[in-house]
Amino acid sequence: MPPEILVCGYTGRLGKRVACALRDQHGVTPRVLVRPHHLQKEDWSDPQGMTVYPGAYSASAELTESLSGVDAVFLVSPVHPDMQSRELALAEAAFAANPNVHIVKISGLGTRLDSIVDSGRWHAMIEQTIRSRGIHLSALQPYFFMQNLSFQLESARTTGVVKAGVQDARIAMADERDIADTAARVLLGGTAIEGTSVPLTGSAAYSYADVADLFSSSLKRRVRYVDQNPSDMQAALQKAGQPDWHIQILMQFNLAFQRGWGSTVNSVVEQVLGRAPRSLSTLIEELCSSPVGLQGSDPFPAS
């Protein structure tokens, strides 16, 4: 029998990709957990063949029902000060439903208990607590989603500038499709990284000057990288209406990148999937050939 898998965060960028990868690549149709208010939105479309469970990451009859008989859970949630309580509540509920459950969690940059990045410290504490409960956990820690560069497209196209506050740091970015494909495969069990916590990267580390050069090549115009100083970046984030806790984390991300925390490349994607990761050059070509960038709000507003 195929495993029973619950995918959380279906309406987010990764959750939907993981659910579809399980169904389309592996023939395993998962259940999906969706916050009730998303079901009322105009752009909601019922996931073909998947059972939808309305619910949140908190103890409830709906969450208990969604976890009944589940073998594995994909756990992802937005960075938020309440992230620890939310993710741990779901992990505890999954363990109560099945003590042998396998949780595959998405963590992120700087996941360590002594991290200079608040969210990295939260992820590390979540991972540690889940394992201390005796729950089977595999954690993937991508440093940076390549698709976030989509929010640079309009500026690159119209002004010939991309902005960031990471100086000349090199970042081993990962395509979110590779992250999702890897997570889907790990959910099925039996991979070499099962039960571990591993960074997830592409095949190379890039500076933002490299990113500008790739935009130049794809857009057939000169694009240059402009480094933002911390005060300008903080002002841009405040202007964009970001909450103070989120501004602090984004500033910490930049510092962590400057210290080289996101520069180490590994072969986890190739190890798990048996193929090379998607390249940044391919992603930039795809972005530039699209009439619109990524939908949603820019997590790193530059102006």
Rosetta blueprint (number, residue, H / E / L):
1 M L
2 P L
3 P L
4 E L
5 I E
6 L E
7 V E
8 C L
9 G L
10 Y L
11 T L
12 G L
13 R H
14 L H
15 G H
16 K H
17 R H
18 V H
19 A H
20 C H
21 A H
22 L H
23 R H
24 D H
25 Q H
26 H H
27 G L
28 V L
29 T L
30 P L
31 R E
32 V E
33 L E
34 V E
35 R L
36 P H
37 H H
38 H H
39 L H
40 Q H
41 K L
42 E L
43 D L
44 W L
45 S L
46 D L
47 P L
48 Q L
49 G L
50 M L
51 T E
52 V E
53 Y E
54 P E
55 G L
56 A L
57 Y L
58 S L
59 A L
60 S L
61 A H
62 E H
63 L H
64 T H
65 E H
66 S H
67 L H
68 S L
69 G L
70 V L
71 D L
72 A E
73 V E
74 F E
75 L E
76 V L
77 S L
78 P L
79 V L
80 H L
81 P L
82 D L
83 M H
84 Q H
85 S H
86 R H
87 E H
88 L H
89 A H
90 L H
91 A H
92 E H
93 A H
94 A H
95 F H
96 A H
97 A H
98 N L
99 P L
100 N L
101 V L
102 H E
103 I E
104 V E
105 K E
106 I E
107 S L
108 G L
109 L L
110 G L
111 T L
112 R L
113 L L
114 D L
115 S L
116 I L
117 V L
118 D H
119 S H
120 G H
121 R H
122 W H
123 H H
124 A H
125 M H
126 I H
127 E H
128 Q H
129 T H
130 I H
131 R H
132 S H
133 R L
134 G L
135 I L
136 H E
137 L E
138 S E
139 A E
140 L E
141 Q E
142 P E
143 Y L
144 F L
145 F E
146 M H
147 Q H
148 N H
149 L H
150 S H
151 F H
152 Q H
153 L H
154 E H
155 S H
156 A H
157 R H
158 T H
159 T H
160 G L
161 V E
162 V E
163 K E
164 A E
165 G L
166 V L
167 Q L
168 D L
169 A L
170 R L
171 I E
172 A L
173 M L
174 A E
175 D L
176 E H
177 R H
178 D H
179 I H
180 A H
181 D H
182 T H
183 A H
184 A H
185 R H
186 V H
187 L H
188 L L
189 G L
190 G L
191 T L
192 A L
193 I L
194 E L
195 G L
196 T L
197 S E
198 V E
199 P E
200 L E
201 T L
202 G L
203 S L
204 A L
205 A L
206 Y E
207 S L
208 Y H
209 A H
210 D H
211 V H
212 A H
213 D H
214 L H
215 F H
216 S H
217 S H
218 S H
219 L H
220 K L
221 R L
222 R L
223 V L
224 R E
225 Y E
226 V E
227 D E
228 Q L
229 N L
230 P H
231 S H
232 D H
233 M H
234 Q H
235 A H
236 A H
237 L H
238 Q H
239 K H
240 A L
241 G L
242 Q L
243 P L
244 D H
245 W H
246 H H
247 I H
248 Q H
249 I H
250 L H
251 M H
252 Q H
253 F H
254 N H
255 L H
256 A H
257 F H
258 Q H
259 R L
260 G L
261 W L
262 G L
263 S L
264 T L
265 V L
266 N L
267 S L
268 V H
269 V H
270 E H
271 Q H
272 V H
273 L H
274 G L
275 R L
276 A L
277 P L
278 R L
279 S L
280 L H
281 S H
282 T H
283 L H
284 I H
285 E H
286 E H
287 L H
288 C H
289 S H
290 S L
291 P L
292 V L
293 G L
294 L L
295 Q L
296 G L
297 S L
298 D L
299 P L
300 F L
301 P L
302 A L
303 S L
